[in-house]
Amino acid sequence: MRHSFTLQYCDDDILVVEKPAGLLSVPDRYEPEVPALVVELRKALAAGLALPKGYAKGVVPAVPAAALPAGPGAAEAAPAASPSAVDPEAEVEDGAPAAAADPARGAELLVVHRLDKDTSGLLIFARNAEAHRRLNGAFGTGAVKKTYRAIVKGSPAWEETGCDLPLHVDGDRRHRTVIDGHHGKDSKTSFTVLERYRGGGGFAAALVEARPETGRTHQIRVHLSALGHACLCDPLYGDGQPLLLSKVKGKWKGDEWSERPLLSRTALHAFSLEFAHPMTGVRLRFEAPEPKDFRAARVQLEKL
């Protein structure tokens, strides 16, 4: 299966890409043949894709390179990110390869962080070793500001809250991240409720903004579950049930046998990234629009 993905920014040092849900960030160590974003991007580069420099907005590889419009660059200066040592479990985890290179073309893509397969949104790749080193330092010191949007089960009693429960990656037989006060690593996430939804049969949900200050595997999902508000459709930390309009809308009159879910993957989207360019220090900010399935679910929930 071929996947397309949207390029937001490109220069000699970094790529910023919107990953679609259903596509791995990096190859799976147990199933290396499963499509992954870094591999798909390598294929696009190997096929001769001429990436534009600076801000760009276009789908790769569905849109020809010449059709990707260039835009203005950012102008807010900031100090370069510190290249300090990074916790190896902070962003690239579970044995993910640090680099993916195309020897024939000398094209190098270095993995800085990753998103879960079902999570959509923004990812940064480094294009050389020095940019990779500095971005690792920025992630490790919390200099990269990340925001996510999640549709969660229930209506939180709070408008804003935080969770700092320590997390132990791959802590049980299902390879889940678990809360562990003895062996877990420091983890912190801040949450803000953006919207609330109420439907029939006592159904309640909310749109929540999550701002992780650390980058443990599944951190947002685990912290939300610990607060009693797991992401909708989450198979590991929630009930894994698809979001069906028939289950949340009073007096629904459709055909339950032919009904299609509003959402069937973990309701989590990496919405924005803000960081200093690793080589120039220019401050950059990117936002990824909510994908079609996530937005369609919100539209229907807003109508309840």
C-alpha positions in Angstrom: 0.0 0.0 0.0 1.4 3.4 -1.0 1.0 6.2 1.5 1.1 9.9 0.8 2.3 12.5 3.3 2.4 16.3 3.4 5.7 18.2 3.4 5.6 21.4 5.5 9.3 22.5 5.5 12.6 21.6 3.9 16.1 22.9 3.9 19.6 21.3 3.9 19.3 20.4 7.6 15.8 19.4 8.4 12.5 18.1 7.0 9.1 18.7 8.7 6.4 16.3 7.5 2.8 15.5 8.4 2.5 11.8 9.1 -0.9 10.2 8.3 -2.5 7.8 10.8 -1.9 4.2 10.0 1.7 4.7 8.9 4.7 3.8 11.1 7.3 6.5 11.8 10.2 4.1 11.5 10.4 0.4 10.5 9.1 -2.1 12.9 12.0 -4.3 14.2 9.7 -7.4 14.2 8.0 -6.6 10.8 10.4 -4.6 8.8 8.4 -5.0 5.6 5.5 -2.9 7.0 5.5 0.6 5.4 7.1 3.4 7.4 7.3 7.1 6.8 11.1 7.4 6.8 11.3 4.6 4.2 8.6 6.2 2.1 10.4 9.5 2.2 13.7 7.8 1.2 11.9 6.3 -1.8 10.6 9.7 -2.8 14.1 11.1 -2.6 15.6 8.2 -4.5 13.0 8.7 -7.2 14.4 12.1 -7.8 12.0 14.3 -5.8 13.5 17.8 -5.8 12.5 19.1 -2.4 11.8 22.9 -2.3 13.8 25.0 0.1 12.0 26.8 2.9 8.3 26.6 3.7 6.4 24.4 1.4 2.9 22.9 1.4 2.3 19.9 -0.8 1.6 16.2 -0.8 4.5 13.8 -1.4 4.7 11.9 -3.7 1.2 12.5 -5.1 2.0 16.1 -6.1 5.0 16.7 -8.4 7.9 18.6 -6.8 7.4 21.5 -9.2 3.9 21.9 -7.9 5.0 22.5 -4.3 4.9 26.2 -3.7 7.6 27.9 -1.8 6.7 30.4 0.9 8.3 33.0 3.2 10.7 31.9 5.9 10.4 32.6 9.5 12.2 35.7 10.9 12.1 35.4 14.7 15.7 34.8 15.8 16.5 32.6 18.8 19.7 31.0 20.2 20.7 27.7 18.6 19.5 24.7 20.5 22.0 23.3 23.0 23.6 20.0 21.8 23.6 18.5 25.2 23.2 14.7 25.8 19.7 13.3 25.4 18.0 10.5 27.2 18.0 7.7 24.7 14.4 6.7 25.7 13.1 10.3 25.4 12.1 10.3 21.8 13.5 7.5 19.7 12.5 4.3 21.5 11.8 0.6 21.2 14.9 -0.1 19.1 14.0 2.4 16.4 16.9 3.0 13.9 18.7 6.3 14.4 19.2 6.8 10.7 17.9 5.9 7.3 20.2 6.6 4.4 20.2 6.2 0.6 23.9 5.4 -0.2 23.4 5.8 -4.0 22.3 9.5 -3.6 23.9 10.3 -0.3 20.5 11.3 1.0 20.5 11.0 4.8 17.4 11.1 7.1 18.1 10.9 10.8 15.2 10.1 13.1 14.8 12.6 15.9 11.5 11.6 17.4 8.5 9.4 16.4 4.8 9.1 16.6 2.7 6.0 17.2 1.3 4.3 14.1 -2.2 5.5 14.8 -1.2 9.0 15.7 -1.3 11.6 13.0 0.6 14.9 12.8 4.0 16.5 12.7 7.5 14.9 12.6 11.0 16.4 12.2 13.8 14.6 10.4 17.4 15.7 10.5 19.4 15.7 7.2 22.9 15.7 8.6 24.7 14.5 11.8 25.2 18.0 13.3 21.5 18.9 12.9 20.6 15.6 14.4 22.9 16.1 17.4 21.5 19.6 18.1 17.8 18.6 17.7 18.4 15.7 20.1 19.7 18.2 22.6 16.7 20.4 22.1 14.3 17.5 22.6 16.2 16.3 25.6 16.1 19.7 27.4 12.5 20.4 26.6 13.3 23.2 24.2 11.0 21.8 21.5 7.4 22.8 22.3 4.8 20.1 21.3 1.1 20.2 21.4 -1.3 17.4 20.7 -5.1 17.2 20.4 -6.9 14.2 21.8 -10.6 13.3 21.9 -11.1 11.6 25.3 -13.7 9.6 27.0 -15.8 11.3 29.6 -16.1 14.9 30.7 -13.1 15.9 32.9 -13.9 17.6 36.2 -11.0 20.0 35.4 -10.4 22.7 32.8 -6.6 22.5 33.2 -4.5 19.9 35.0 -1.2 18.1 34.8 0.1 14.6 35.3 3.7 13.7 36.5 3.4 10.0 37.1 6.7 8.2 36.3 6.6 5.8 33.4 8.3 2.5 32.6 8.3 1.7 28.9 7.5 -1.9 27.8 6.5 -2.7 31.3 4.1 -5.6 30.8 3.3 -8.6 28.6 1.4 -6.4 26.2 4.5 -4.2 25.8 2.6 -1.2 27.3 4.1 1.7 29.1 3.1 1.4 32.8 3.1 3.7 35.8 6.0 2.6 38.0 7.1 4.5 41.0 10.2 2.4 41.5 11.6 1.9 38.0 9.7 4.6 36.0 11.3 7.7 34.5 10.2 11.2 35.2 7.3 12.2 32.9 5.2 15.3 32.8 2.2 16.3 30.7 -0.1 19.4 30.9 -3.7 19.2 29.7 -6.4 21.8 28.8 -10.0 21.1 27.9 -10.9 22.8 24.6 -14.4 21.4 24.0 -17.0 19.2 25.7 -19.5 16.9 24.1 -22.6 15.2 25.5 -24.9 12.7 23.7 -27.5 10.1 24.2 -27.2 7.2 26.7 -25.0 9.2 29.0 -22.2 9.6 26.5 -19.7 12.3 27.2 -16.4 13.2 25.6 -14.0 16.1 25.4 -11.4 17.6 23.1 -8.2 18.0 25.1 -4.9 19.8 24.3 -1.9 17.9 25.6 1.5 19.5 26.1 4.2 16.9 27.0 7.3 18.2 28.7 9.0 14.8 28.4 8.8 12.3 25.6 8.2 8.8 26.9 6.6 6.2 24.6 2.8 6.5 24.8 3.2 9.2 27.5 0.1 11.2 26.6 -2.1 8.1 26.3 -1.0 6.6 29.6 -1.3 9.9 31.5 -4.8 10.5 30.1 -5.8 7.0 31.0 -4.5 7.5 34.5 -6.6 10.6 34.8 -9.7 8.5 33.9 -10.1 9.9 30.4 -8.4 7.6 27.9 -8.3 8.6 24.2 -11.3 7.3 22.3 -10.7 4.1 20.4 -7.4 3.5 22.2 -6.8 -0.3 22.1 -4.0 -0.3 24.7 -5.1 2.2 27.3 -8.8 2.6 26.6 -11.6 0.3 25.6 -10.5 0.2 21.9 -14.1 0.5 20.7 -14.8 2.5 17.5 -16.8 5.7 17.8 -20.2 5.0 16.3 -22.9 7.7 15.8 -25.5 5.2 16.7 -24.0 4.8 20.2 -23.8 8.5 21.0 -26.7 10.2 19.3 -30.2 10.0 20.7 -32.9 8.8 18.3 -30.5 7.7 15.7 -32.3 6.2 12.7 -29.6 4.7 10.5 -28.9 1.1 9.6 -26.7 -0.4 12.3 -25.5 -3.2 10.0 -24.1 -0.8 7.4 -22.9 1.9 9.7 -19.3 3.0 9.4 -17.4 4.3 12.5 -16.8 8.0 12.8 -13.4 7.1 14.1 -11.7 3.7 14.6 -8.1 4.6 15.5 -6.7 6.2 18.6 -8.0 9.8 18.7 -4.6 11.6 19.0 -3.1 14.1 16.7 0.3 15.9 16.9 -1.0 19.4 16.2 2.0 21.7 16.5 5.8 22.0 16.9 7.8 25.0 17.9 11.6 25.0 18.0 14.8 26.9 17.1 16.3 25.8 13.8 19.3 23.6 14.9 21.8 25.5 12.7 20.5 29.1 12.3 18.7 29.5 15.6 15.7 31.0 13.7 12.5 30.2 15.6 10.1 28.0 13.6 6.5 27.0 14.3 4.4 24.5 12.4 0.8 23.4 12.7 -0.8 20.3 11.1 -4.6 20.6 10.4 -6.6 17.8 11.9 -7.0 15.0 9.4 -10.3 14.1 7.8 -11.3 11.3 10.2 -10.5 13.3 13.4 -12.2 16.5 12.1 -15.3 14.5 10.9 -15.6 13.0 14.4 -15.4 16.4 16.0 -18.1 17.8 13.7 -20.5 15.1 14.5 -19.8 15.3 18.2 -20.4 19.1 18.1 -23.9 18.4 16.7 -25.0 16.2 19.6 
